[in-house]
Amino acid sequence: MTLSYTTESPRDADVEEIARVYRESGLAERRPVEDTERFTAMIRGAGLLLVAREDGRAVGVARCLTDDSYVTYVSDIAVSASHQRTGVGKALLDEIERCVPGVKLVLLSAPDAQGYYPKVGFAQHPSAWTRQPAEEWKRG
């Protein structure tokens, strides 16, 4: 059992493999994984994509948007259920920091993961805001 962490090109990433990890992690319930066109656009549009692999098989994914200088938004951390609570998520976060040193990380937590992020160095921010889109997404 060998774990490796690699930065992958969002344009060349295996979208089906990443979708499998989202499904296995439970994150697919809150992401448009079954809308292949939209999910592919999500992956291809990432500024930073990290994949955790065990013996070559993807077991974790971190998808980020970054300006490489001030802030990196961690859009998704997905870890297959079989590898949750084994340090894969923390290792992915550490890899993000290695890729964008000195840059603040920001994320919105899934409801079930709110207790996790303080354990890996995040502080809760009291003024995060979201706005739902005014119309349905469609490829432009």
N, C-alpha and C positions, 0 to 999 in steps of 0.2 A: 504494500500500500504506500505509494509515493505521491505526495501532493506537490503540484507546481502551480505557480501564479504567473500568468503572462499578460502582457498588453497586446491586444489584437486590433487590427485595423477594422473599424466599424464597417467600412465599405466591403471588406472581404470576409467578414464573420459569417459563420454558419448559423443562419437565422433559425432553422429548425432545431438545431442543437440547443441554442439559447432558449427557444420557446419550451423545450422539454424541461430545462432547469426551472423556468418560471412555473410550469405546471407542477413539477415535483416539490417546489418550495411553498406553494400556496399563493404566490404572488399573482398568478394568472387570474385569480378571482377579481383583481383590481386593475388589471391591464388588458388591453385589447389583443390578447394573444391569438384568439381565433379569427381576428380580422387580419389576414396575412399581409395585405397591402399596408395597413396602418402600422402593424407591429414591425414590419420590415423597415418602414420609414423611421420608426423610433430608434431601431438599432443603428441604421445607417447614419442617422443624424447625431449620434453621440459624439462628443468631443474626446472622450476617453472611455475605453471599454477594456475591462480586465476579466479574465476567466481563470477560475480555479479548476484544476484538473487532477483527478486521481487516476494514475496509470493511463493517461491519455483521454479519459472520459470527463466531460464537463460536469462539475458538481456545484459550481458557484459562479455568479456573474455580478459585476458591478458596472453600472451604466451611468456615466456622468456627463455633465455639460460644464465646461470650464473656460475661463479667460486666461488661464495659465499665469496669472499675476496677482489676483486679489481673492477670487472666490471660485470654488468648485462646488456645483450643485450635484449631490449624489442622488440621482433620479431613482435608481433602483439598486438594492442589494438583494439578490436571490440566491438562496442556498438550498440545495435539495434536502428534503426532510431527513434522508439517511445521514446527512453530514451536519445538520444543525446541532448546536451546542458542542461542537468539536474545535472551534477556533477558526473556522473557515471565514466567517463574516468579518471577524476582527482582522484577520490576515489580509483580506481584500481591502479593508479600510486603511491598513498600514501601507499596502501597496499603492493605494491612491496617493497617500501623503508622500511616498517615495517618488512618485511620478510628477507631482506638483508641489515640491518642497516650499514651505513658507506661505502656503495658500490656505485660506480658511475653508473648511468644509461645512456645507449646509445641507440639511435634508429634512424631509417631512416623514415622520414615522408612521408605519402601519399601526393601527390600533393595538394589535397584539404584541408589538415590539417596543412599546413605549418604555418599558422597564429595562430593555437591553441597552439602549444608547448611553445612558449615564454610566454604565459599567465599562464602556469602551471610550470614555473621555469626552462625551458630548454634554453640553449644558443646554437645558431647555430655554428656548427664547420666547418671551411672552407676547411678541407682536408679529407673528407670522400670519400672513393673509393669503387667501386663495380667491380666485374669481373663475367661475365656470364660463365656458365659451358661450357666446351668444347664438351660435349656429352649429350644426353638425359638421364634423371634420370631413373634408374631401380633399383629395390630392389636387393641388393647384397646377 
